[in-house]
Amino acid sequence: MISQLGRYEVIGELGQGAMGIVYKAKDPLIDRVVAIKTINLGLAQEEKEEYEGRFYQEAKAAGRLNHPNIVTIYDVGKSGDIAYIAMEFLQGRELRDIMRDGGLLPVDQVLDIVAQVASGLAYAHEHDIVHRDVKPSNIMVIRDGHVKITDFGIARMASSAVRTQTGMVLGSPKYMSPEQVMGKSIDQRSDIFSLGVMLYEMLTGQAPFNGENVNAIMYQTLNAVPAPPNTLNPAVPEMLNFIVAKALAKKLEDRYQNAKDFAVDLRACHDGMRRSSQQLDVSPSANGSEKILPDAITVTGPMGVEEDEEDAKLASTAGLSQTFDSAAATMRLAALTAAPEDVDELSKTLKMTRPSAQTIKQSAPNVVRPAAPSLSRPSVRHGQMESSPTGGGNLLLIAIVVLVLLGIVAIFVF
């Protein structure tokens, strides 16, 4: 193991990256621990100069990014035939390792992670930087649940080196967008597709596009329509089916046009699930034991709205839709879960008609509660007290007890 890279003192090896070794090192000038990702420049002289020039250009561009969900780059340099990037040292785990070791994560946690990634990508895209290699191994999850995207700029370097690796494809084919597979020029919507693939895999435990080899995976990416996530994981709400469908749309015009909108829909779905969970019956069971809540909440319809039998049948058997009206879906979610004034404000913002109260009442899913008795307590509705249905019986019982006590007192007095 090398002991020095430029001014950095190498402490140990952290692992193998896509294009070199990752080291833990110390910057003696400011006494800071950093992670150093190395890239081997052992190429022919002409290719080496072009490769090195592009490396510095991309690394400097990535170094200008300053966002909570993007790893911070401190420095770039060269030592012999090794170029390196010094970056923020993160104490956490790669998302790939978490997915491999822990099985399926809860849906709300998946939404939180992917929304953070989408926010980081949105910031990068606003600064004209496309990641090109969004995948779980390039996502770090810190101990507090905070998410960081790594390897900005390096992905372009990998793609530029493909021509020197005859018969090899660098990167991760199963996360590539259709335009990447076809070798077309790409923009921010390619990152959105890759993130959609990652979201699908996190929700279902399997990639949407699979094959025995690279060519088979690429064919699937271009032609196959994956099954809706909730057919593989019943905990996935219907709205999330449509979000995934839009992220994985093969036509660019049908896909999310920016990662910010993607993040907004993911958070809306997350908030809708949280509100639904708060409406669950948590009263004690009949025998007084603790009631166990279900592991997941099943939400039917695009935003928790029940569909008729024919629509439900189509939703469960058809592949992912290639289009998705994000604004309408968000409006339906708000109508079911938000306060009336918030729904009115959203209606004005989206310039959409607010669903009528009767429509909401008829379409809202019924929460099936067990028949176990619950503690009697008054409830408040529209500023009036509502009596318990057992209130009359309770008053009669109290009157009888009082009369008995009065009789006992009279016996002792007289």
Buried (B, 14 or more C-beta within 10 A) or exposed (E): EEEEBBBBEBBEEBEEBBBBBBBBBBBEEEEBEBBBBBBEBEBEEEBEEEBBEBBBEBBEBBBEBEBEBBBBBBBBBBBEEBBBBBBBBBEBBBBBEBBEEEEBBEBBBBBBBBBBBBBBBBBBBBEEBBBBBBBBBBBBBEEEEBBBBBBBBBBBBBBBBEEEEEEEBBBBBBBBBBBBBEEEEBBBBBBBBBBBBBBBBBBBEEBBBEBEEBEEBBBBBEEBBBBBBBBBBEBBBBBBBBBBBBBBBBEBEBBBBBBBBBBBBBBBBBBBBEBBBEEEEEEEEEEEEEEEEEEBBBBBBBBBBBBEEEEBEEBBEEEBBBEBEBBBBBBBBBBBBBEEEEBEEBBEEBEBEBBEEEEBEEBBBEEEEEEEEEEEEEEEEEEEEEEEEEEEEEEEEEEEEEEEEEEEEEEEEE
